[in-house]
Amino acid sequence: MPVRLIATDLDGTLLRGDGSVSTRTRAALDSARAAGLWVVPVTARQPRGLTLIARAAGFTGWAVCGNGAHALHLGTGEALFAQHLPVAAQRALAGALAERVPGVVFASVRAGGEVFVAQQGYAALASFTDHRREPRGLGGFPLEDVLAAPSLKFIVRHPTLSPLELLEQVQALKLPGFAVTHSGAPFLEVLAAGVSKAWGLERLCAHLGVARGDVLAFGDERNDTEMLAWAGRGVAMGNAGPDVQASADEVTLSNDRDGVAAVIERLPDLHAAPGNAALSVPSE
């Protein structure tokens, strides 16, 4: 299969467990770019969480962020699209879920991922790695303020229920108007109806003139499954769960064993130089 675009998740996929980009992986990405391939991060992160990773991985072009909700060019700042969850849908979800599951709290991500409006009580549950923001800087707003504007990502969290347990509660509501997933973080991520990493990647590919069959995609979490199934060649990581691996065409090595690089190195006409050291991605 010819490959024109490589789409890769970051955490648990391209990045090692310590958050670094290995020299072997960087060499493979550089080799792909030198051969004329698009190399695109497709991530649940917002753009502010990509800055240091982009430097380490050499990302200077297009990125798909927020689980597919928006795409932008990392070099120029140009926004290609941004799909928001309407106020009515998030109000309906918040009202029904708060009644069904007492203690649930919410947060709204807006303005290209730069604005984070968290409900009172949310910061006490959060750590820096959750959103690349210091918890003390999240503030605490009345729920009405959290629900007042459309969200690129609407976050749902509970102090004791796991994301999978919370997902079951959301699905039991049988409400229309939104998509819900999780990325391995300790919360659910609610998007506009139909939005997923596959949805966002498909729109970027249409903009670039890249056919679905020419896309090589990598991922490790449940929010990657649609993308892996959509791509012409979907590759799950060795550290991915069984449901994620089942959505892919093949399984590579784990992220800590440079599984992305191992596949790219075998692409025709690419000559990446393997290595074992790592380029550190320090905390923002």
N, C-alpha and C positions, 0 to 999 in steps of 0.2 A: 504494500500500500504506500503510495507517495505521501509524504508528510509536508505540509506547508505551514502548519501552525502547531506549536506545543502549548497546551494549556495546563498549568500545574497549580494545585493547591499548595499552600505553604506549610502551616503547622502540621506536623506528623507526616508530611509528604516530602517536600523539598528540603525543609529544615531538619536538622538533627534534633534529638531530644533536648539538647542544651540551647536550642535556638540558633545555631550556627549554620552557615553555608559552607560545606566542605570545599577544599580546593579542587577535588575531583568533580564535584557537581558544578562549580563555577566554570571549570574548563569545558565540561560538556555543554553547558548553556552557551558559552562563548563560541564553541565550535558550531552549534546549531545556528546562532545568529550570523556567523561568518559565511555559512552556507546559504543564507538568504531566508531562513525560517523566521516566522514571527514566534516570539517566546513571551507568553502572557501569563502573569499571575492571576489566578481566579480564586478569590479568598472571601472568607466571612469578615475579614478585617476591613476597617475603614481606611481611607487614604493616609490619615495621620499615623496609622500603625505600620505603614509600608516604608517609611523614609529610610531607616537604617538597613532594612532587608534589601531594598532596592539597590542601595549602594554596594552591599556585599554580593548580591546576585547579578548585578549589572542590568537591572531593569530600568529602562529609560523610555519605553514606549507605552502602549496601552495596558491598562489593568482593569479587571472586572472585580468590583468590591461589593461588600455587603451582601454576600451570598447571591450575587447576580443582579441586585437592584440598581446598581449604577456602574458606569464605565467612564474612565477618564484617561487622558494621556499624561503620563508622569512627567514628561519633559516640558510640555506646553501648558498643562493644566486644562486643556480643552475637555469639556464634558460631552460625551457622546449621547448619553441618556441617563435619566434618573426616574425610577418608577416608585411612587409613594403609596403606602397603605392609607386609604381614606380615613378621615376622622370617624365617619359613621361605623366603619368596620371595627376599628379599634375600641370605640365606645361600647359596641355590642359585645365584643369579646371580653373586655375588662369587667363590664357589669355582670355578665353571666358567670364568668370564672370566679370573681370575687365572692359571689354568692355560693358557688359550689365548693370552693376551696378557700376557706378563711386564711388570711395571712399572706396571700399572694401579693406581690408588688410588681410595678411596671416601670419601664423607662422608654423614652422616645429618642431615637437618633435622627437628626435633621441636618439641613444645610450642608449637604455633601459629606456628612459624617463629622462635621466640626462641632455641632451643637448636641449636647447630651442632657436631656431633661429627665431626671430621676425622681421617682416618688419618694416621699418621706419614708425612711426605713430601708431604702435600697442600699445606700452607701455602707450600712453596717454589715451587709452580706457580701460585699465586693472586695476584691483584691486588685492590685495594679494590673496583673496579667489578664484580668477579665476583659478590660477595655482599653488598656494602655493609658489609663488615667489614674491619678491618685484618688483613692476613695474619698478622702476629705475634700477633694475638689468637685465631687459630683453634686453636692448640695442636697437639698431635700424639698421637693415641691408638692403642693397639693395634687391629688390625682387629676383634678380638673385641668390643671396646667399641663400635665403630662399628656392628656388627651386632646388638648386644644388645637393641635396642628397635625397635618399628615406626617407620617414617619417613613424614612427609608428603611428603617428596621425598628420594630416594636418588640421590646424585650420583656419576657415574662419569667419571674423567678419566685421561688418559695424557699423559706428557711430550712425546711426539712425534706421536702419531696425532691427526688432526683429528676433530671430532665425527662427521662423516660416515663416516670410516674406522672409527671405533670403533663406530658404529651397525651397520655391516655385520658386525662381529665379534659383536656382541650378537645380531643377528638370525640369524646362522649357528648359534648355540647351540640355537635352536628350543625354548627353555624357556617353559613357561606361567607364569601367575600375576602378570604385571605388564604395564604399558604403558611405552613408552620414547619420548622425543621430545627435541628440542633447540630452543632459543630464539635461536640466534645466539651464545650464550655459548660459551666454549671447553671445554664438557663436556656430557655427556648427563644428562638428567633422567629418572629412573625413578619411576613412580607406581604406585599400586594398579591392578590389572587393570580396564580399562574407563574409567579416569579420563582426562579431557582438559578443555580449556577448554569444549568443548561440553557435556560431562557436568556440570560445575559450573554453567555458565550455565543449563542446562535445569532444574536443581534450584532455583536462585534464582528463575527465572521461575515455576515451579510455586508457590513460596512467595508470590510477589507476585500471582499470578493473571494473568500475562501470557502470551499465546499465542505460540507459536514464530513465527507469521507476522507478529507485531507487533514483532519484534526487528530492529534495524539494527545490524550488527556490522562492526568495522574491525580489520584486522590486516596484518602484513607478513612473518611468519616461519612456518616449518613447523609450529610448535606452535599456530598460529592456524587451520590449514586446516580442522580439524573444526568449529570454531566458525563460520567463514565459510560452510561448506557447510550447517550446521544452521540458521542464522538465516534468517528470512524474506527478508532482504536482506543479503547478505554483500558487503563492499566491501574489496578489496585495495588497498594503497598502490602508488603508482607506483614506489617503490623496492623493492617485493617481487619475489622471484624468480618465474620462469615457472610453477613448480608451485603456488605460493601464489596467483598470479593466476588460474590455471585452476580453483581451488577456489571462487572467488568469482563473484558475479553481475555485478560490474562492477569497474572499476579507476578510482581517483581520482588526484589529484596526489600527489607525494611528501610525506613528512612535513615536509621543509624548505620545502615550498610550501603548507603548511597544508591538506593533502588532506582531513583529517577535517572541518575547518570548511567547506571548499568544498561538501561534500555536505550537511551539516546546514543550511547557509544556504538551500539549495534546498527544504527540507522545507516543506510548506504551513503557513501561519500562524506561521512563525518569522521573526524579523527581527533577525538578528545584525548587528552593526556591524563590518565588516572593519577590520583594522589591520595594522601591520607590525612593531611593536615586540614585545619578548618579556619575559615574566616569568621571571626566572632561578630555576632550581632548583639551589641550591648543594649541594655534596657533604655527605653526612651524616658 
